[in-house]
Amino acid sequence: MKYMLILKADAATESGAMPTDEDLNAMGHFNDELIASGALLAGEGLHSSSEGARVDFAAGAQSVTDGPFAETKELIAGFWILQVASRDEAISWAKRVPVTDGRIEVRRVYDVADFNQDNEYVQKETEWREQHGESRTA
């Protein structure tokens, strides 16, 4: 099963300040453990929302709002995608993320097998994965 660990943003991550060497080393050690276990498929940190934008859809129209965004509780600062045996294993990894204060959200990622296998685009996705490997997550 694939799970995404979502590191929620806070005032520190939204400030644009770079992590300290101590923070980088702690996160690097955690990532090394994920790699050694074979669980890590992907993981990245994100720039603050001041460098981003939101695209909203309403009644068939789109609107773009440039960051920064005030509600940090709705933002993410980074993520990991893990291949694990269970939700409990994903939660176990989330508990080990080296943060002092904050929140990690644990969400299961859909697998192509979860969808209607008669759908043309599900079949194309299955074919693509058979040709290129399972690393593709969408």
N, C-alpha and C positions, 0 to 999 in steps of 0.2 A: 504494500500500500504506500502511496505517496502522501506525504503531509507537508504542509507549508508552516514553518514557524515564522511569525510576523512580529518583528520588533517594533513596538509602537513608539512614535516620536514623542519627545518632550522638549522643554525649553532649551536644554543643552544641545540636543541634536538639531533643533531648528535655528540655533544661533549661528550656525555655519562654522563653528570652531572645529578644528581638526582634533581627532582623538590623540591622547598622550601616548608616548611610547609604552607606558605601562598598560594602557587600554589596548593598544595594538597587539602587544605580546600576549595578553590574556585571551583576546579574541583569536589570535593566531593559534594558540595552544588548543583552544576549544575546537577550532576548525581542523587542526591536525588530528584530534581524536575522532571527529566525524569522518574524516578521510580514511583513517586507519581502520575504522569499523566497517567501511564500505557503504555507509548510510548517505553520505553527502552527494547529491546530484547537482545542486547549484546553491549559490549564496552570494549576496551582494549587499553593500551598504548604499544608501541613497543620499544624494545631496538634499539640502533643506528645501522646503516648499517654495522659498523665495525664487528658486531657479526653475520652478515648475509651472504648470497651468492645469486648469480643470476644463473639461469639455462637458457641458450639460446638454441634455436632450429633453425637449418638451414639445409636445404636439407637432412632432416632425421637424422641428427647428433645432439648430445647435447654437450654443453660445460659449464663448471662451472667456475664462476668468484667469488672469495671471496671478501667481502667488506673490507674496506669502499668504498663507491661510491662518486665520486666527485660532481655530479650534484644533489644538495639537492632539487632542484625544482621538481625532478622526484620522490622523496622519500616521504613516509608517516611516521608520528610519532605516529599515533593512529587512532581509528575509533569508531563509534557508529553505531549500526543498530537499526533503529526505525520503529515502526508500527504506521503510521499516516494516516490521511484521505486524504492528498493532498501534492503536491509538495510545495505549499505555507506554509503549516504547517512545513514541513521539513526545509525549508529555515528559517522560524521563529525560530526554535530551533537552527539552525546553527548560527544565529545572536547572540544568547545568550551564545555561548561557551566562557568561560572566558579566552580569549587570548587578549593581547595588540597589538601584531604585528603577522601577519601570514595569513594563508589562510585555509578555510574550503571548500572542494569540496562536493557538494550534488549530489548523484547519485541514481537513482531508481534501486532497486534489482529486478531481474526477479522473477516471481512467476511461479510455476509449471503449472498453468492454461494458461500461455502465450505460451506454447509450443504445438506441435502437440500431441493431446491426444491419437492418434492411435499408437504412438511410444512405443515400449516395455519398454524402460527405463523410460519414462515419467509415464507409468502406474505403474511400480515398485515404483517410487518415490511417486506417489499419494497414493499407498497402504501403504508405509512405514509411510508417514505423518498421514494417518488415524489411524494407529496403535500406533504411538508414539507421535503425536502432531506436531504442526506447527513450533516449535522452530528451526527445521533443516532448514538451509538457502541454502543448495546446494544439 
